[in-house]
């Protein structure tokens, strides 16, 4: 056992963040990294919307357009939305279930550093001859060695490494939610955000594994001259589409279900009502998770798999709308008759419902295979997809940001700036993407970098680009809000500034490193609200106050992330003219990674204890 004094010695800020295994700090690391990737991908979107603002523009070339579109989609889905979800999951899940940390703190840190190293590896492709240019789905043969440049190798290795970090984080969340719940926190008392993250994490385990297999096969094709996807050598290009979409459609639910969970926390909190139909919501989440693996072929209706397969998957796709509809009505009934407080978080939460419905309705339209033949390669699909991704996921994430921000950082974001941000972002979003439905219906194909005038597309493309500029202005206002609030906002010391319902609002603000001095006894769904009504407003402890065991920080996850980055670059360098052999680079990366893994395996690290007297003094300071 390491003494408490050893672990509370003064560390440099940089070393503290590089070595942390505290779920709250890892959440902030995910939040910062995800935000940076989000801004980067958003800037790419602005660049190609400038290219499309008028017919026959020459702002960027067709090749650059392809690279920007590919990187925009890849970054937004894998490196922006996913880490932002993991930021809130890391922060909220242990607090909501009454735990002191996640089940495997070391693995949690390793998941972040692998994600970041994979993301950086993908991002540096711009400096080595160009970014990936085959679209975010990287269809072969466009992504084969014959037609795709070196950027595809960065795509393959970057996503492999990042995806491995996501996979182990998903396993960690599953174990945490099942094993680390406080006494009385039965599965049917879990906050809905925890339920959505549990199902999401299960989807990650089963969806990221075929993606990893597919990327490995593509890597073998491109780097080691295999022929899995090369028709002339006996390969099959349609195989890649099946592998990708059996990951790709569950990925949509991996992203949107946590947003469902966030909305299910925000709407009851600001409607001053219990979530309507909690049990039906839980089963709807489970059904969505189950059905999400049965609909991937609707992305391939135009491939030619046959009318029977198309019909089966069309019916499955329409079926998955039913549990989603249950959730929509439950959110509406939760707000119905409630004392709604229209904070910024509630603006995003309430606007999520009609916006996501519109995205869902166009999804059902696309589920009809004959109709999809008309829509498939048009901007109608782009509009549908963004109504799900932005109108669903991003609105949910922004609701979560304003909702949990006081607990994460000790102060609220400015509400006036928040409302201004909401309206500019929301109007800009609809201007950008609503008209794209019409563009698709009149025949504008997606993935084109220019178009001719006189086809009825000029005005709507102009409106779409103006909407994108408005969204960019809104994000700038959010950044100003964050900076202004950090400098000027009143520090919050109360536990529950929103008068909310779930267990994270029973902890001190800021949250102590051990979360709960005494593990709480949960007596109901919405335990904090229950104790306000039936108790004295404080959670009852399930144990006496005693010393608290905590995990030690470690630099090894960071070192393993660096090692994986080096090894990944080594594999890519087989087709680069470097002064050093690729085998040497791979060896350096492999030794770094497996050496750190061996050091962790051989290390006898039992963590440390915070003694009872220190806990008592810390609680007095925080109260």
C-alpha positions as CSV (number, residue, x, y, z in Angstrom):
1,X,0.0,0.0,0.0
2,X,1.3,3.4,-0.9
3,X,0.8,6.0,1.8
4,X,-1.7,8.8,1.3
5,X,1.0,11.4,1.8
6,X,3.0,10.0,-1.2
7,X,0.1,10.4,-3.5
8,X,-1.0,13.9,-2.5
9,X,2.4,15.4,-3.0
10,X,2.6,18.4,-5.3
11,X,2.8,17.4,-9.0
12,X,3.2,19.6,-12.0
13,X,0.0,20.3,-13.8
14,X,1.3,18.6,-17.0
15,X,2.4,15.5,-15.2
16,X,-0.8,15.3,-13.2
17,X,-2.9,15.2,-16.5
18,X,-0.5,12.9,-18.3
19,X,-0.7,10.3,-15.5
20,X,-4.3,10.7,-14.3
21,X,-6.6,7.7,-14.0
22,X,-9.4,9.8,-12.3
23,X,-12.5,9.4,-14.4
24,X,-13.4,13.0,-14.0
25,X,-10.1,14.3,-15.4
26,X,-10.2,11.7,-18.2
27,X,-13.7,13.0,-19.0
28,X,-12.2,16.5,-19.4
29,X,-9.4,15.2,-21.6
30,X,-12.0,13.6,-23.8
31,X,-14.0,16.8,-23.9
32,X,-11.1,18.9,-24.9
33,X,-9.8,16.5,-27.5
34,X,-13.3,15.9,-29.0
35,X,-13.9,19.6,-29.1
36,X,-10.7,20.3,-31.0
37,X,-11.5,17.5,-33.5
38,X,-15.0,18.9,-33.8
39,X,-13.8,22.4,-34.6
40,X,-11.2,21.0,-37.1
41,X,-13.9,19.0,-39.0
42,X,-16.3,22.0,-38.8
43,X,-13.7,24.2,-40.5
44,X,-13.3,21.6,-43.3
45,X,-17.1,21.7,-43.8
46,X,-16.9,25.5,-44.1
47,X,-14.2,25.2,-46.7
48,X,-16.2,22.9,-49.0
49,X,-19.4,24.8,-48.4
50,X,-17.6,27.9,-49.7
51,X,-16.7,25.8,-52.8
52,X,-20.4,24.9,-53.3
53,X,-21.8,28.4,-52.6
54,X,-22.1,29.2,-56.3
55,X,-21.9,27.2,-59.6
56,X,-18.5,26.3,-61.1
57,X,-16.5,27.8,-58.1
58,X,-12.7,27.2,-58.1
59,X,-12.0,27.9,-54.5
60,X,-10.6,24.4,-54.0
61,X,-9.8,21.6,-56.4
62,X,-11.8,18.4,-56.8
63,X,-9.0,16.4,-55.1
64,X,-8.9,18.7,-52.1
65,X,-12.7,18.6,-52.0
66,X,-12.6,14.8,-51.8
67,X,-10.0,14.9,-49.0
68,X,-11.9,17.5,-47.0
69,X,-15.2,15.6,-47.3
70,X,-13.5,12.3,-46.3
71,X,-11.7,13.9,-43.3
72,X,-14.8,15.8,-42.3
73,X,-17.0,12.7,-42.1
74,X,-14.3,10.5,-40.5
75,X,-13.3,13.0,-37.9
76,X,-16.9,14.0,-36.9
77,X,-18.0,10.4,-36.4
78,X,-14.8,8.7,-35.0
79,X,-12.9,11.5,-33.4
80,X,-15.4,14.2,-32.4
81,X,-18.8,12.7,-31.6
82,X,-17.4,9.5,-30.0
83,X,-15.0,11.2,-27.5
84,X,-17.6,13.8,-26.6
85,X,-20.0,11.0,-25.7
86,X,-17.2,9.3,-23.7
87,X,-16.5,12.6,-22.0
88,X,-20.0,12.7,-20.5
89,X,-20.1,8.9,-19.9
90,X,-16.8,9.0,-18.0
91,X,-17.9,11.9,-15.9
92,X,-21.5,11.0,-15.2
93,X,-21.7,7.1,-15.0
94,X,-19.6,6.5,-11.8
95,X,-21.4,9.5,-10.1
96,X,-24.9,8.3,-11.2
97,X,-24.4,4.8,-9.9
98,X,-22.7,5.8,-6.7
99,X,-19.2,4.5,-7.5
100,X,-15.8,6.0,-6.7
101,X,-14.4,5.4,-10.2
102,X,-14.9,3.2,-13.2
103,X,-14.1,-0.5,-12.8
104,X,-10.7,-0.3,-14.5
105,X,-9.1,3.2,-14.1
106,X,-5.9,2.2,-15.8
107,X,-7.7,0.8,-18.9
108,X,-9.8,4.0,-18.9
109,X,-6.7,6.1,-19.3
110,X,-5.3,3.7,-21.9
111,X,-8.5,4.0,-23.9
112,X,-8.1,7.8,-24.1
113,X,-4.5,7.8,-25.1
114,X,-5.0,5.1,-27.8
115,X,-7.9,7.2,-29.1
116,X,-5.8,10.3,-29.2
117,X,-2.8,8.7,-30.8
118,X,-5.0,7.1,-33.5
119,X,-6.6,10.5,-34.1
120,X,-3.3,12.3,-34.4
121,X,-2.0,9.6,-36.7
122,X,-4.9,10.1,-39.1
123,X,-4.6,13.9,-38.9
124,X,-0.9,14.1,-39.9
125,X,-1.8,12.5,-43.3
126,X,-2.0,16.0,-44.6
127,X,1.8,16.4,-44.2
128,X,2.6,13.2,-46.1
129,X,1.2,13.6,-49.5
130,X,-2.5,14.2,-48.8
131,X,-5.3,13.0,-46.6
132,X,-7.6,10.0,-47.3
133,X,-9.8,10.8,-50.3
134,X,-12.2,7.8,-50.7
135,X,-15.0,9.1,-48.5
136,X,-15.5,8.3,-44.8
137,X,-16.7,4.8,-45.8
138,X,-13.5,4.1,-47.9
139,X,-15.2,1.9,-50.4
140,X,-13.0,-0.4,-52.4
141,X,-11.8,-0.4,-55.2
142,X,-11.6,3.4,-54.7
143,X,-9.6,2.8,-51.4
144,X,-7.4,0.1,-52.9
145,X,-3.6,0.6,-53.6
146,X,-4.3,1.1,-57.3
147,X,-6.7,4.0,-56.9
148,X,-6.2,5.4,-53.3
149,X,-3.2,7.4,-52.2
150,X,-1.1,7.1,-49.1
151,X,-3.8,8.9,-47.1
152,X,-5.9,5.7,-47.0
153,X,-3.1,4.0,-45.1
154,X,-3.3,6.7,-42.4
155,X,-7.1,6.2,-42.4
156,X,-6.7,2.5,-41.9
157,X,-4.1,2.5,-39.2
158,X,-5.4,5.6,-37.4
159,X,-8.9,4.1,-37.1
160,X,-7.5,0.8,-36.0
161,X,-5.7,2.4,-33.1
162,X,-8.4,4.8,-32.2
163,X,-11.0,2.0,-32.5
164,X,-9.0,-0.2,-30.1
165,X,-9.2,2.6,-27.5
166,X,-12.9,2.9,-28.0
167,X,-13.4,-0.9,-27.7
168,X,-11.6,-1.2,-24.4
169,X,-13.4,1.8,-23.0
170,X,-16.8,0.2,-24.0
171,X,-15.8,-3.0,-22.1
172,X,-14.9,-0.8,-19.1
173,X,-18.3,0.9,-19.1
174,X,-20.1,-2.4,-19.3
175,X,-18.2,-3.8,-16.2
176,X,-18.6,-0.5,-14.4
177,X,-22.4,-0.3,-14.8
178,X,-23.0,-4.0,-14.0
179,X,-20.6,-4.4,-11.1
180,X,-20.0,-1.0,-9.4
181,X,-23.5,0.1,-8.5
182,X,-24.2,1.4,-5.0
183,X,-26.4,-0.6,-2.6
184,X,-30.0,-0.3,-3.7
185,X,-29.2,0.8,-7.3
186,X,-30.9,-2.0,-9.0
187,X,-30.9,-2.2,-12.8
188,X,-34.4,-0.8,-13.0
189,X,-33.3,2.2,-10.9
190,X,-30.4,3.1,-13.2
191,X,-30.7,6.6,-14.7
192,X,-31.6,6.3,-18.4
193,X,-28.2,7.7,-19.4
194,X,-26.5,4.7,-17.8
195,X,-28.9,2.4,-19.6
196,X,-28.2,4.0,-23.0
197,X,-24.4,3.8,-22.3
198,X,-24.7,0.2,-21.3
199,X,-26.4,-0.8,-24.5
200,X,-24.1,1.6,-26.5
201,X,-21.0,-0.1,-24.9
202,X,-22.4,-3.5,-25.9
203,X,-22.9,-2.3,-29.5
204,X,-19.3,-1.0,-29.4
205,X,-18.0,-4.5,-28.5
206,X,-20.0,-6.2,-31.3
207,X,-19.7,-3.5,-33.9
208,X,-16.1,-2.3,-33.6
209,X,-14.8,-5.9,-33.9
210,X,-16.0,-6.4,-37.5
211,X,-14.7,-2.9,-38.3
212,X,-11.3,-3.9,-36.9
213,X,-11.3,-7.1,-39.0
214,X,-12.3,-5.2,-42.1
215,X,-9.6,-2.5,-41.6
216,X,-7.0,-5.3,-41.0
217,X,-8.0,-6.9,-44.3
218,X,-7.8,-3.6,-46.1
219,X,-4.4,-3.0,-44.5
220,X,-3.2,-6.4,-45.8
221,X,-4.5,-5.5,-49.3
222,X,-2.8,-2.1,-49.3
223,X,0.5,-2.8,-47.5
224,X,1.2,-6.5,-48.0
225,X,-0.4,-7.1,-51.4
226,X,-3.2,-9.4,-50.3
227,X,-6.3,-9.6,-52.5
228,X,-9.4,-9.7,-50.2
229,X,-11.1,-6.8,-52.0
230,X,-9.4,-7.0,-55.5
231,X,-11.8,-8.6,-58.0
232,X,-9.1,-9.4,-60.5
233,X,-7.3,-11.6,-57.9
234,X,-10.5,-13.3,-56.7
235,X,-11.5,-10.7,-54.1
236,X,-14.9,-9.1,-53.6
237,X,-15.5,-5.4,-53.3
238,X,-19.1,-5.9,-51.9
239,X,-17.5,-7.8,-49.0
240,X,-16.1,-4.5,-47.7
241,X,-19.5,-2.9,-47.9
242,X,-21.0,-5.7,-45.8
243,X,-18.2,-5.5,-43.2
244,X,-18.3,-1.8,-43.0
245,X,-22.1,-1.4,-42.7
246,X,-22.5,-4.2,-40.2
247,X,-20.4,-1.8,-38.1
248,X,-21.7,1.4,-39.7
249,X,-25.3,1.2,-38.9
250,X,-24.9,0.2,-35.2
251,X,-22.4,3.1,-35.1
252,X,-25.3,5.5,-35.7
253,X,-27.0,4.1,-32.6
254,X,-23.7,4.1,-30.7
255,X,-23.7,7.8,-31.3
256,X,-27.4,8.6,-30.9
257,X,-28.4,6.4,-28.0
258,X,-26.2,8.3,-25.5
259,X,-27.9,11.5,-26.8
260,X,-31.2,9.8,-26.0
261,X,-29.9,9.2,-22.5
262,X,-28.8,12.8,-22.1
263,X,-32.2,14.1,-23.2
264,X,-33.8,11.7,-20.8
265,X,-31.9,13.4,-18.0
266,X,-32.3,17.0,-19.1
267,X,-36.1,16.9,-19.9
268,X,-37.2,15.5,-16.5
269,X,-34.8,17.8,-14.6
270,X,-36.2,21.0,-16.3
271,X,-39.8,19.8,-16.5
272,X,-39.8,19.1,-12.8
273,X,-41.4,15.7,-13.5
274,X,-40.3,12.1,-13.4
275,X,-39.5,10.6,-16.8
276,X,-42.7,9.3,-18.3
277,X,-42.7,5.6,-19.0
278,X,-39.3,4.7,-17.6
279,X,-39.7,1.0,-18.0
280,X,-40.9,1.3,-21.6
281,X,-37.9,3.6,-22.3
282,X,-35.5,0.9,-21.0
283,X,-37.0,-1.8,-23.2
284,X,-37.1,0.6,-26.2
285,X,-33.3,1.1,-25.7
286,X,-32.8,-2.7,-25.6
287,X,-34.9,-3.3,-28.7
288,X,-33.1,-0.6,-30.6
289,X,-29.8,-2.1,-29.7
290,X,-30.9,-5.5,-30.8
291,X,-32.5,-4.4,-34.1
292,X,-29.5,-2.1,-35.0
293,X,-27.6,-5.2,-36.2
294,X,-30.4,-6.2,-38.5
295,X,-30.7,-3.2,-40.8
296,X,-27.2,-2.7,-42.3
297,X,-28.3,-3.7,-45.8
298,X,-30.4,-0.6,-46.3
299,X,-27.2,1.2,-47.0
300,X,-26.7,-1.2,-49.9
301,X,-30.2,-1.3,-51.6
302,X,-28.6,-0.2,-54.9
303,X,-25.8,-2.8,-54.9
304,X,-28.1,-5.5,-56.3
305,X,-28.4,-8.1,-53.5
306,X,-31.9,-8.9,-54.7
307,X,-35.6,-8.1,-53.9
308,X,-36.0,-10.6,-51.1
309,X,-33.0,-9.3,-49.1
310,X,-34.0,-5.7,-49.8
311,X,-37.6,-6.4,-48.6
312,X,-36.4,-8.1,-45.3
313,X,-34.1,-5.3,-44.4
314,X,-36.6,-2.6,-45.5
315,X,-39.1,-4.1,-43.0
316,X,-36.5,-4.3,-40.3
317,X,-35.5,-0.7,-40.8
318,X,-39.1,0.4,-40.5
319,X,-39.6,-1.7,-37.4
320,X,-36.7,0.0,-35.6
321,X,-38.7,3.3,-35.9
322,X,-41.3,1.9,-33.4
323,X,-39.1,1.8,-30.2
324,X,-37.7,5.2,-31.3
325,X,-41.3,6.5,-31.5
326,X,-41.9,5.3,-28.0
327,X,-39.1,7.4,-26.7
328,X,-40.4,10.5,-28.6
329,X,-43.8,10.2,-27.1
330,X,-42.4,9.6,-23.6
331,X,-40.3,12.8,-23.8
332,X,-43.4,14.7,-24.9
333,X,-45.5,13.3,-22.1
334,X,-42.7,14.1,-19.6
335,X,-42.9,17.8,-20.7
336,X,-46.7,17.8,-20.9
337,X,-48.0,19.5,-17.7
338,X,-44.6,20.0,-16.3
339,X,-43.2,23.3,-14.8
340,X,-40.8,23.7,-17.7
341,X,-37.7,25.9,-17.0
342,X,-36.3,27.0,-20.4
343,X,-32.6,27.0,-19.6
344,X,-30.1,26.6,-22.5
345,X,-29.9,22.9,-21.8
346,X,-33.7,22.6,-22.0
347,X,-33.7,24.6,-25.3
348,X,-31.4,22.0,-26.8
349,X,-33.4,19.1,-25.1
350,X,-36.8,20.3,-26.4
351,X,-35.5,21.1,-29.9
352,X,-34.0,17.7,-30.1
353,X,-37.4,16.0,-30.3
354,X,-38.9,17.6,-33.5
355,X,-35.6,17.8,-35.2
356,X,-34.8,14.1,-34.6
357,X,-38.3,13.2,-35.7
358,X,-37.7,14.9,-39.1
359,X,-34.5,12.9,-39.5
360,X,-36.3,9.7,-38.6
361,X,-39.1,10.3,-41.0
362,X,-36.7,10.8,-43.9
363,X,-35.0,7.6,-42.7
364,X,-38.2,5.7,-43.1
365,X,-38.6,7.1,-46.6
366,X,-35.1,5.8,-47.4
367,X,-36.0,2.4,-45.9
368,X,-38.3,1.8,-48.9
369,X,-36.0,0.1,-51.3
370,X,-37.6,1.2,-54.6
371,X,-37.6,4.9,-53.4
372,X,-34.0,4.6,-52.2
373,X,-32.9,3.9,-55.7
374,X,-34.0,7.4,-56.5
375,X,-32.6,9.1,-53.4
376,X,-29.5,7.0,-52.8
377,X,-26.7,9.1,-54.4
378,X,-28.4,12.5,-53.9
379,X,-28.2,15.3,-51.3
380,X,-31.4,13.9,-49.8
381,X,-29.3,11.3,-48.0
382,X,-26.8,13.9,-46.9
383,X,-29.7,15.9,-45.4
384,X,-31.2,12.9,-43.7
385,X,-27.9,11.8,-42.2
386,X,-27.2,15.3,-40.8
387,X,-30.6,15.6,-39.3
388,X,-29.7,12.5,-37.3
389,X,-26.1,13.4,-36.5
390,X,-26.5,17.1,-35.9
391,X,-30.2,17.3,-35.1
392,X,-29.9,14.3,-32.9
393,X,-26.4,13.7,-31.5
394,X,-25.0,17.3,-31.5
395,X,-28.1,18.8,-30.0
396,X,-28.1,16.1,-27.3
397,X,-24.4,16.7,-26.6
398,X,-24.9,20.4,-26.3
399,X,-27.8,19.8,-23.9
400,X,-25.4,17.6,-21.8
401,X,-22.7,20.2,-21.9
402,X,-24.8,23.0,-20.4
403,X,-26.4,20.6,-18.0
404,X,-23.3,18.9,-16.5
405,X,-21.0,21.9,-16.9
406,X,-21.5,23.2,-13.4
407,X,-20.6,19.9,-11.9
408,X,-17.6,19.4,-14.2
409,X,-16.1,22.9,-13.8
410,X,-17.7,24.5,-10.7
411,X,-19.6,27.3,-12.5
412,X,-22.4,27.6,-15.0
413,X,-22.1,28.8,-18.5
414,X,-23.7,32.2,-19.2
415,X,-27.4,31.6,-19.9
416,X,-27.8,34.8,-22.1
417,X,-24.9,33.8,-24.3
418,X,-26.2,30.3,-24.2
419,X,-29.6,31.2,-25.6
420,X,-28.1,33.4,-28.3
421,X,-25.8,30.4,-29.2
422,X,-28.8,28.1,-29.4
423,X,-30.9,30.2,-31.7
424,X,-28.0,31.0,-34.1
425,X,-26.9,27.4,-34.2
426,X,-30.4,26.0,-34.6
427,X,-31.4,28.4,-37.3
428,X,-28.1,27.9,-39.1
429,X,-28.5,24.1,-38.9
430,X,-31.9,24.1,-40.5
431,X,-30.8,26.6,-43.2
432,X,-27.9,24.3,-44.0
433,X,-29.6,21.0,-44.2
434,X,-33.3,21.4,-44.8
435,X,-32.8,22.8,-48.3
436,X,-30.5,19.8,-49.0
437,X,-33.6,17.6,-49.0
438,X,-35.0,19.6,-51.9
439,X,-31.6,19.7,-53.6
440,X,-31.6,15.9,-53.5
441,X,-35.2,15.6,-54.8
442,X,-34.4,17.7,-57.8
443,X,-31.3,15.6,-58.5
444,X,-28.2,17.1,-57.1
445,X,-25.7,14.2,-56.6
446,X,-23.7,14.1,-53.4
447,X,-19.8,14.0,-53.4
448,X,-19.6,16.5,-56.3
449,X,-17.3,19.5,-55.9
450,X,-19.0,21.7,-58.4
451,X,-22.2,22.0,-60.5
452,X,-23.5,23.9,-63.5
453,X,-25.7,27.0,-63.2
454,X,-29.2,27.0,-64.6
455,X,-30.3,23.7,-62.9
456,X,-32.3,25.2,-60.1
457,X,-29.5,24.5,-57.5
458,X,-27.9,27.9,-57.2
459,X,-30.1,29.6,-54.6
460,X,-30.4,26.5,-52.3
461,X,-26.7,25.9,-52.3
462,X,-26.2,29.5,-51.4
463,X,-28.7,29.2,-48.5
464,X,-27.0,26.0,-47.3
465,X,-23.6,27.6,-47.3
466,X,-24.9,30.7,-45.4
467,X,-26.4,28.3,-42.8
468,X,-23.0,26.7,-42.4
469,X,-21.5,30.1,-41.7
470,X,-24.1,30.8,-39.1
471,X,-23.3,27.5,-37.3
472,X,-19.6,28.6,-37.3
473,X,-20.6,31.9,-35.7
474,X,-22.6,30.0,-33.1
475,X,-19.6,27.9,-32.2
476,X,-17.5,31.0,-31.8
477,X,-20.1,32.4,-29.4
478,X,-19.9,29.1,-27.4
479,X,-16.1,29.5,-27.2
480,X,-16.6,33.1,-26.0
481,X,-19.2,31.9,-23.4
482,X,-16.7,29.2,-22.1
483,X,-13.9,31.8,-21.7
484,X,-16.2,34.5,-20.3
485,X,-17.8,32.1,-17.8
486,X,-14.4,30.8,-16.7
487,X,-13.3,34.4,-15.9
488,X,-16.5,36.0,-14.7
489,X,-19.1,33.4,-13.6
490,X,-19.9,32.9,-9.9
491,X,-18.3,29.8,-8.4
492,X,-20.9,27.2,-7.5
493,X,-20.6,25.4,-4.2
494,X,-24.1,24.0,-3.9
495,X,-24.5,20.3,-4.8
496,X,-27.6,20.6,-7.0
497,X,-27.8,24.0,-8.8
498,X,-30.5,22.7,-11.2
499,X,-32.8,21.0,-8.6
500,X,-32.2,17.8,-10.5
501,X,-33.0,14.2,-9.7
502,X,-30.1,11.8,-10.1
503,X,-27.2,10.8,-7.9
504,X,-24.4,12.9,-9.4
505,X,-26.2,15.9,-7.9
506,X,-25.7,14.5,-4.4
507,X,-21.9,15.0,-4.7
508,X,-20.0,18.2,-3.7
509,X,-19.2,20.9,-6.3
510,X,-16.4,20.5,-7.3
511,X,-16.6,16.8,-6.9
512,X,-14.0,15.3,-4.5
513,X,-11.4,12.9,-6.0
514,X,-13.2,10.0,-4.2
515,X,-16.7,11.1,-5.4
516,X,-18.6,9.9,-2.3
517,X,-17.1,10.0,1.2
518,X,-19.6,7.3,2.1
519,X,-21.2,5.1,-0.5
520,X,-24.9,6.2,-0.8
521,X,-27.9,3.9,-0.1
522,X,-30.3,4.2,-3.0
523,X,-34.0,3.8,-2.1
524,X,-35.7,4.7,-5.4
525,X,-35.5,5.7,-9.0
526,X,-34.4,9.4,-9.1
527,X,-32.7,8.9,-5.6
528,X,-31.8,12.6,-5.0
529,X,-35.4,13.7,-5.7
530,X,-36.7,10.9,-3.5
531,X,-34.7,12.0,-0.5
532,X,-35.8,15.6,-1.0
533,X,-39.5,14.4,-0.7
534,X,-39.2,11.5,1.7
535,X,-36.0,12.2,3.6
536,X,-34.0,15.2,4.7
537,X,-32.6,16.1,1.3
538,X,-29.3,14.2,1.8
539,X,-28.5,10.7,0.6
540,X,-28.3,8.2,3.4
541,X,-25.0,6.4,3.7
542,X,-24.7,2.7,3.1
543,X,-21.5,2.4,5.2
544,X,-19.7,4.2,8.1
545,X,-17.1,6.8,7.3
546,X,-13.8,5.1,6.9
547,X,-10.5,5.4,4.9
548,X,-11.0,5.3,1.1
549,X,-9.0,3.2,-1.3
550,X,-8.0,5.0,-4.5
551,X,-6.0,3.9,-7.6
552,X,-2.5,5.4,-8.3
553,X,-1.9,7.4,-11.4
554,X,0.4,6.0,-14.1
555,X,2.4,7.3,-17.1
556,X,2.2,3.9,-18.7
557,X,-1.1,4.5,-20.7
558,X,0.5,7.6,-22.3
559,X,3.6,5.6,-23.2
560,X,1.5,2.8,-24.7
561,X,-0.4,5.3,-26.8
562,X,2.9,6.7,-28.0
563,X,4.2,3.2,-28.8
564,X,1.1,2.4,-30.8
565,X,1.4,5.7,-32.7
566,X,5.0,4.8,-33.7
567,X,4.1,1.3,-34.7
568,X,1.2,2.5,-36.8
569,X,3.4,5.0,-38.6
570,X,5.9,2.2,-39.2
571,X,3.3,0.2,-41.1
572,X,2.3,3.2,-43.2
573,X,5.9,3.9,-44.0
574,X,6.2,0.8,-46.2
575,X,5.1,3.0,-49.1
576,X,7.1,6.0,-48.0
577,X,10.7,6.9,-49.0
578,X,12.2,7.3,-45.5
579,X,15.8,7.1,-44.4
580,X,14.9,4.5,-41.8
581,X,13.5,1.0,-42.4
582,X,9.7,0.5,-41.6
583,X,10.7,-2.6,-39.6
584,X,12.8,-0.5,-37.3
585,X,10.0,1.9,-36.7
586,X,7.5,-0.9,-36.0
587,X,10.0,-2.5,-33.7
588,X,10.5,0.7,-31.7
589,X,6.7,1.2,-31.4
590,X,6.1,-2.5,-30.5
591,X,8.9,-2.5,-27.9
592,X,7.5,0.7,-26.4
593,X,4.0,-0.6,-26.3
594,X,4.6,-4.1,-25.1
595,X,7.4,-3.0,-22.7
596,X,4.9,-0.6,-21.0
597,X,2.4,-3.5,-20.9
598,X,5.0,-5.8,-19.3
599,X,5.9,-3.1,-16.8
600,X,2.2,-2.8,-15.8
601,X,1.9,-6.6,-15.5
602,X,4.9,-6.9,-13.3
603,X,4.2,-3.8,-11.2
604,X,2.8,-4.6,-7.8
605,X,0.5,-1.5,-7.5
606,X,-2.3,-1.7,-4.9
607,X,-3.2,1.9,-5.0
608,X,-3.3,4.1,-1.9
609,X,-5.7,5.0,0.9
610,X,-7.0,8.4,2.0
611,X,-7.3,8.1,5.8
612,X,-10.5,8.9,7.7
613,X,-9.3,12.2,9.2
614,X,-8.3,13.5,5.7
615,X,-11.7,12.6,4.3
616,X,-13.4,14.4,7.2
617,X,-11.3,17.5,6.6
618,X,-11.9,17.5,2.9
619,X,-15.6,17.1,3.4
620,X,-15.7,20.1,5.7
621,X,-13.8,22.2,3.1
622,X,-16.2,21.1,0.4
623,X,-19.4,21.6,2.4
